[in-house]
Amino acid sequence: MAGTAISIFFVVVAFVGLIYLPHDPLQPVGPDYSPPSVQFPFGTTFVGQDVFSQWIFGARSTLLVGFLSALIAMGIGVVIGVTAGYISLTDEPLMRFTDVILTLPALPMLITIAAFVRPTIVLTAALIAFLSWPATARVTRSDVLSLKESPYIEVARLSGVPKRYIMFRDMLRHIMPLVMALSLFSVIGAILTEASLDFIGVGPSSAFTWGAMISFANDANAVFAGAWWWFLIPGLSIAILSTGLAFIAYGVETVLKEA
Amino acid sequence: MRNPSASAMAEGGFLRSLARKYTKRYLAKRIINLFLVLFVVLALNFILPHLMPGNFVQIFVQQLEREHPGVNQAALIARIQSLYGLNLPYYAQFLHYVQQILSFTPNFGQSFLYYPTSAWFLVTYALTWTLVLLGTSQVISWVCGIFLGIRMAMRKDKLMDRVLQPFLYFLNTVPPFWLGLIFIIVFSIDLGVLPPSGAYDVTPTLFGVIRHMILPTAVIIIVTLPSHALVVRGVTLEVLSSDFVNVSKAQGLSGRTFYGRVLRNSILPSLTNLFLSIGFLIGGIFTVEFTFSYPGMGTLIATAIFNEDYPVVQAALYVTTLVVLLSNLAADLLYPILDPRVSYT
């Protein structure tokens, strides 16, 4: 419940930003380093940009990176997991491949790649996804393995339903709820990873996320100017949104386990 | 990023599956895995310069000339060409590159920013600081995680457990570098009790080094504690439902002795998890180092990226991978030594 409310709140914020922003988020509209006030609820940056508008504006790209990356990761993970679980010949090579990706130090790799090729926001989401699908693949595989023995799949097999229908229609319908719930963890991971990339200085340059806000604040030495309002809200938003998503995921997981 | 082994433990049956899976064949599989990971990282390091828009040799030389006007261009081009073996066919270039990296000392070329210091030297210096930070924080975080996790499991669904769980989820998702910024404002600027950046005063003294370590270490402990505590909680719940615990209870054991028995059985899986989680933690630790301008890998990488010092970025990825692989190997090798029930036979 609390998780759903939190998540919906941030999605609404992102959509409100499409229609209405109090000020232009990237233009100077007030005094430099003004603390939170009625006119600027979250204060202003070192050149007088409105932090509140930036926060609304940043929600869009932040959610985009998170959900897009989780979607791609889920796609890769499910295909690999179902294939490995259902076709035993592919199990060993696919799972060894999964282990390799799992062992790679994801963030340092992404930092290095981004340092050389400076990706766009979509490419960033895709790169994060390419390194975060193994968890989904593992869960899917173990689910498929136990589902494979169930009577209704056996009936389908004996009555000559093509393999790809069993794999990607009958089985998928059963495993998707759990996989989708666990994919919320990929959303969290992607948002945090993207924010870290921004902070190190290799984030997608054209996109404005909460991570970019924190990074700009740090680059402008907001800490030593005492301008806590500039980075307090974006960081807190990332943590609260992620906690909300985690609540949903854990809740769904528990319900499915009991059923 | 969520630690996948934590979810594996939450799935239950972890202890039983662990005892079964430790075989020689398993060890061989793990070691092959390590070499494949190393191969992927070497291949990535080799390919990345080729993916840059334009000719990377020219980019490299231009960058170096911007940092250090008046360097000998012809000699530089020759040196980069010999590092990458650019006049060879592609597969031979790769073999040549791997040979350069795997030789002693690994040859990543010279840093652009601190020319002519080698990138490898800079990276190994920074690694020492990172390992100090990583080691200190993880020992403390792990020990606290064990006690917290066991407490929570023993009082499952009691008030403390129910309050702590959501709180730990929250801490788990706090961006580490953001927490660092908050700490600097509170402890360095408002209270003025601890230094906001660096690793030592003008000259490194033991007291100064420790004083500079407190804030970054505290941040890392806070953000990594939830992962350790939740894993221990899961394992302990499993231990508590096992036969020997029932027998102990039937014997009338309670208090310290009982606690000790549960502790001993819960520690081992969480120790494995400690080593396996380094790969997930290390990226976050880099961002914390950068926040505090700590002279470790994170700051080195961020500075290198800002100044387009490509050899250092590559060397840093390679070293980070080595650390992660070694800690993975340690997890696999330590387990049978510590737990007599498990052996590679």
Interface residues (C-beta under 8 A of the other chain):
Chain A: R96 D99 V100 L102 T103 L104 P105 A106 L107 P108 M109 I111 T112 I113 A115 F116 V117 S132 P134 A135 R138 V139 S142 L182 F185 I188 G189 L192 T193 A195 S196 F199 I200 G201 V202 G211 I214 A217 N218 V223 F224 G226 W228 F231 L232 P234 G235 I238 A239 I240 S242 T243 A246 F247 Y250
Chain B: M1 R2 P4 S7 A8 E11 K29 I32 N33 L34 L36 V37 V40 V41 L44 N45 L48 P49 L51 M52 P166 Y169 F170 N172 T173 V174 P175 F177 W178 L179 L181 I182 I184 I185 I189 P196 G279 F280 I282 G283 G284 F286 T287 F290 T291 G298 I301 A302 A304 I305 F306 Y310 V313 Q314 A316 L317 T320 T321 V324 L325 N328
